[in-house]
Amino acid sequence: MSVPVQIRILREGATPPAVHSTHAAGLDIAAAPEGGVDIVLPPGEIRKIPCGFAMAIPPGYEAQVRPRSGLALKHGITLINSPGTIDADYRGEVLVPLINHGSEPFTVSTGMRIAQMIIAPIPPVTIEVVDVLDSTERGGGGFGSTGV
């Protein structure tokens, strides 16, 4: 089943998200800085990288934005909120919040693939407030409680 996602290109040099291999799970998202001016990301800094497109995701779906493994491994470039969510009712420009965990400045230029996007279904949820929750073996054990 194919999920229709409408893309609106907002500026020259922007490209729509696209898969780059036959069985790729994600659509690559490319940078499209305003005016085509490169963005330099110093070590430790966070920047919103413009992608030059807006989109319409159908109700009942979200776009999950994730890092690209090659940028993370080779340069320490990742998303500060991974995975990020783009809701079905958002119609603004797609911006990717990158952070440079590397030791050198990193330059983001027009057309550089900086993230990947997965379109995923979101089931409807009903919240039910109760006085007692069912018990489980784990119970209230938090971080690290099930071992390493």
PEVENDA-V945468 format. One record per residue. N is the residue number from 1. RES is the residue in one letter. PSI is psi in radians with two decimals (none if undefined). D_LAST is the distance of its C-alpha to the last C-alpha in Angstrom with 2 decimals. Layout:
# PEVENDA-V945468
[[N & RES & PSI & D_LAST] [N & RES & PSI & D_LAST]]
This chain:
# PEVENDA-V945468
[[1 & M & 2.31 & 38.08] [2 & S & 2.39 & 38.58] [3 & V & 2.11 & 37.89] [4 & P & 2.15 & 40.71] [5 & V & 2.09 & 39.67] [6 & Q & 2.37 & 42.64] [7 & I & 2.31 & 42.45] [8 & R & 2.05 & 44.98] [9 & I & 2.25 & 45.38] [10 & L & -0.38 & 46.16] [11 & R & 2.77 & 47.28] [12 & E & 2.43 & 48.55] [13 & G & -0.25 & 45.93] [14 & A & 2.59 & 43.29] [15 & T & 2.60 & 42.01] [16 & P & 2.69 & 40.53] [17 & P & 2.55 & 36.92] [18 & A & 2.63 & 36.95] [19 & V & 2.59 & 34.97] [20 & H & 0.19 & 35.31] [21 & S & 2.78 & 34.41] [22 & T & -0.76 & 35.32] [23 & H & 0.44 & 31.99] [24 & A & 2.37 & 30.41] [25 & A & -0.56 & 28.34] [26 & G & 2.73 & 29.22] [27 & L & 2.24 & 32.48] [28 & D & 2.45 & 32.64] [29 & I & 2.27 & 33.94] [30 & A & 2.60 & 36.27] [31 & A & 2.59 & 37.30] [32 & A & 1.25 & 40.87] [33 & P & 2.53 & 41.57] [34 & E & 2.34 & 44.78] [35 & G & 0.13 & 47.77] [36 & G & 0.26 & 45.80] [37 & V & 2.19 & 44.88] [38 & D & 2.61 & 41.74] [39 & I & 2.13 & 38.98] [40 & V & 2.20 & 37.53] [41 & L & 1.74 & 34.02] [42 & P & 2.77 & 33.63] [43 & P & 2.35 & 30.29] [44 & G & -0.09 & 28.36] [45 & E & 2.64 & 30.74] [46 & I & 2.35 & 30.33] [47 & R & 2.51 & 33.20] [48 & K & 2.08 & 34.09] [49 & I & 2.06 & 35.32] [50 & P & 2.49 & 38.14] [51 & C & -0.10 & 38.18] [52 & G & 0.30 & 41.79] [53 & F & 2.72 & 41.40] [54 & A & 2.87 & 41.02] [55 & M & 2.82 & 40.17] [56 & A & 1.93 & 40.64] [57 & I & 2.39 & 37.75] [58 & P & 2.59 & 38.95] [59 & P & 2.50 & 38.16] [60 & G & 0.04 & 35.14] [61 & Y & 2.84 & 33.19] [62 & E & 2.84 & 31.25] [63 & A & 2.17 & 30.63] [64 & Q & 2.17 & 27.05] [65 & V & 2.20 & 27.30] [66 & R & 2.78 & 24.56] [67 & P & 2.82 & 24.41] [68 & R & 2.25 & 25.88] [69 & S & -0.64 & 23.53] [70 & G & -0.73 & 26.38] [71 & L & -0.67 & 27.20] [72 & A & -0.83 & 23.63] [73 & L & -0.79 & 23.21] [74 & K & -0.52 & 26.77] [75 & H & -0.12 & 27.56] [76 & G & 0.38 & 24.58] [77 & I & 2.19 & 26.27] [78 & T & 3.13 & 24.30] [79 & L & 2.44 & 24.83] [80 & I & -0.45 & 24.18] [81 & N & 1.32 & 23.46] [82 & S & 2.25 & 21.70] [83 & P & 2.58 & 22.58] [84 & G & 2.69 & 25.88] [85 & T & 2.33 & 28.06] [86 & I & 2.09 & 31.81] [87 & D & 2.75 & 33.49] [88 & A & -0.38 & 36.33] [89 & D & 0.04 & 38.89] [90 & Y & 2.31 & 38.29] [91 & R & 0.16 & 41.21] [92 & G & -3.14 & 40.88] [93 & E & 2.43 & 40.04] [94 & V & 2.18 & 36.54] [95 & L & 2.40 & 34.94] [96 & V & 2.06 & 31.63] [97 & P & 1.71 & 29.93] [98 & L & 2.59 & 28.83] [99 & I & 2.50 & 27.23] [100 & N & 1.79 & 27.67] [101 & H & 0.00 & 24.64] [102 & G & -3.11 & 26.64] [103 & S & -0.06 & 29.04] [104 & E & 2.64 & 32.22] [105 & P & 2.57 & 34.13] [106 & F & 2.29 & 33.66] [107 & T & 2.20 & 36.66] [108 & V & 2.16 & 36.48] [109 & S & 2.87 & 39.68] [110 & T & 2.30 & 41.32] [111 & G & -0.19 & 40.01] [112 & M & 2.26 & 36.72] [113 & R & 2.02 & 33.94] [114 & I & -0.24 & 31.38] [115 & A & 3.02 & 29.16] [116 & Q & 2.70 & 28.85] [117 & M & 2.33 & 29.58] [118 & I & 2.29 & 28.67] [119 & I & 2.10 & 31.04] [120 & A & 2.51 & 29.22] [121 & P & 2.55 & 30.67] [122 & I & 1.94 & 30.00] [123 & P & 2.60 & 30.84] [124 & P & 2.53 & 32.97] [125 & V & 2.42 & 31.25] [126 & T & 2.16 & 33.02] [127 & I & 2.27 & 31.80] [128 & E & 1.98 & 32.59] [129 & V & 2.21 & 32.51] [130 & V & 2.90 & 32.07] [131 & D & -0.50 & 32.17] [132 & V & 2.44 & 29.35] [133 & L & 2.69 & 26.31] [134 & D & 2.69 & 25.45] [135 & S & 2.66 & 22.78] [136 & T & 2.91 & 19.50] [137 & E & -0.68 & 17.07] [138 & R & -0.63 & 14.53] [139 & G & -2.29 & 17.49] [140 & G & 0.19 & 17.10] [141 & G & 2.22 & 13.47] [142 & G & -2.43 & 12.37] [143 & F & 2.13 & 9.85] [144 & G & 0.00 & 6.43] [145 & S & -0.32 & 8.44] [146 & T & 0.14 & 7.01] [147 & G & 3.12 & 3.77] [148 & V & none & 0.00]]
